[in-house]
Amino acid sequence: MKYPVVRSSRRTLCIQIHPEKGVVIRAPRRLSDRRIEKFLKEKEEWIRAKSAQQTKCRAQKPTRSFEPGETFPLLGEPTKPPVHTRTKIIEWYKMKATDHLKKRTHQLAKKLEEITGRQVQPRAIKIRSYRSRWGTCHRDNSITYNWKVVMASPEIVDYLIAHELTHILHKNHGPNFKKTLALMDPEYKKNQKWLRSNGARLDV
């Protein structure tokens, strides 16, 4: 297998699979080509499975005409945006995402505080465009969301918010994290699976 190798001052060897770039190998500068080849052979089945998954995701991406009257999902409901170009529709989505995600985050943060008796309010709430993630809770307890999630149903959006809020209390995905998240969203495993399987459909 031949894939581009990006060498840097990093200490570990890893494989990244991008939606557009495909497979990229990131390696320490001094790691030998032989060690990289051995690593790729060990991960061959994993690479094929992930690449197939990426291909499936690309096939799920919806086809848009951007004609007046075309509907776009907003919190799971077909909605006609007041604008029609892709750029303007993305701006419209970001505005809707900012309003809904900030409001709902504060609501669910209060719920989590009541459940745990601990302070959970995020330091800041930001909206961004991500290619392969839906949200991030940073070290300073600020949260960033992918605006595309507001295309999904309310229960999926709430799952993502609960997930990121729980990271304010637990910075990993260990047993305590899962236990707390389950208190917020008893169906979190189902919602997580849905987002992983159908996330590619949430696009413009």
N, C-alpha and C positions, 0 to 999 in steps of 0.2 A: 504494500500500500504506500502511495506517495501523497503526502499532504504537506502544505506549507508549514515550516517550523519558524516560530518567532522566538529568538533567544533574548534573554534579559538577565537582570540581576536577581530574579526570583530564585527561590531555593528548591522548589518542587516542579515536577513534570505534570502537566495536565492537558486534557483534551477539551476543546470548546467547539460546539457545533452551532454555527450561526445560520439564521434563516436564509441569508443571501450569500455569505462567504463560504458556507459549507464547513468542513472539518479544518480546524486550525490547531496545531500543536504548539504549546508554550513550554519552553524548556530553559533550564539554567544555561548560561553561556558555555560552561566547560563540560557539560554532559556529552558523552560520546554518542555518535550516530548509532553505534551498535546497541547501546542501552535504550535509545529511543525506539529503534526497530523492534527490540524485544518487547518493550512496553506496548507497542501498537499491536503486535501479534497476540499478546495476552488480552487486549481490549477489543479485538476484531469483532466479536459478536455484539458487544455493547455498542460499538460505533455503527454497525449496520442497523441495529434496532433503533438507535436514536436518529440516524439519518432517514430511516423509513418513516419514523414518527414526524420528522420535520417535513417530509414530502407530503404526508397526509394532511398536516396542518396547512401547508400552502394551498392544497386542493380545497380546503374548507373555506378559504377566504372568499367572502361574498363578492359578486360582480355588481357594480353600481353603474347606473346611467346618469345620475345627477340631473335628472329632469324634474321640472316642477311637478309636485304631487307625489314624488317618490317618498316612501316611508323609510325611516331609520329607527332601530330599536332604542328606546330610552327607558331604563329601568324595566326592561322586558316587554314594553308595550310599543307597537308600531306608532311612530310619531312623524308628522310632516314638519321638517325644519323650516324656519322662515327664510332660509337662504338655500342656494342650489349648487354652488361650486364646492369642490372638495375642501379647499382651504377654508372657506367660510363655514362649512359644516363642522370641520374640526374645531374652529374657534367657538362655534355654538356649543359643541360637546364639552369643551374645556370650561366654558362658563357654567354649564349645567353641572358638571362634575365638581367644580369649586364650591358651588352653592350647596349641593346635596351632601357631598363627602364631608365638608367641614361641619355642617349642621348635625349630620348623623354621627360623626366621630365624637362630638361633644356629648351627644345623648347616650351613646353606648359607653363612653368613658365613665359617665356618672353611674351607669348600671354596674360596670365592673368595679367601681369604687365601693358600691353598696355590697357587692358580693364578697369582696376580699378585705374591705376595711382599709385599703391602701390607696394612696394618691396615684392617679393614672393619667391625668390630663397631659396630652402631648405638648412639647415645647412649641412646636409649630406644625402646620399642616400645609403641604405643598402638592401641586399637581404637575406631573411631567408626562412626557412621551417616552415609554419604555418599549423595547422590542421583545424582551423575553422575561419580564417580571411584572407583577401586578402591584406590588407595594414594598416599601422598605421602612423599617423602624431603625433610625440611626442611633449611634452611641449617645447622642445628646437628647434622645427621646423625642426628636422631631420625626414626623411621619411623612413619607412621600407616596402618593398614589399614581397609578397609571390611569389617565382620564378615560381610557376605553372601557374600564370596568362598569361605568354607568350605563352601558348598553345591556348589561345582564339584569336578571330579575332582582328584586329587592333582597331576597334571602342570600343570593350570591354576594351582593355588595356588602351586606351586613356581616357575612362570614369573613370577607377580606378585612373589613374594619376591625372586627373582633380579633382576628389573627394578629394584626399589627399592634393593636392596643395591648394584647397579651405579652408582646415582646418588650413592652415597657417594664413589665414585672419579671420576665424570664427571657434572657437574651439568646437562648438556644431553643431547640425543639425537643427537649428532654421530657421526662414524665410529668414534671410539675407544669411545664408549658401546656402539654396536652390536657392535663386535668383541669387547668384553669380555663382553657379555650372551650372545653366541653361544657363547662358551666355557663358560658356565654352562648354557645351554639351546639346543642346536643347532636345536630346533624352535620357537624363540621367535616367529617370524613366524606360524606356524600357530596357536600358542596365543594370541597376541595377537588374531588375527583371530577366533578362536572366542569370546573374551571380549567383543569388540566386537559380534559378531553375536548372541550368546546371553545376554549379561549381564542383560537384562531378565527372563529366566526365573528368575534367582536372587533371589527375593523371597518374602516371606511375606504 
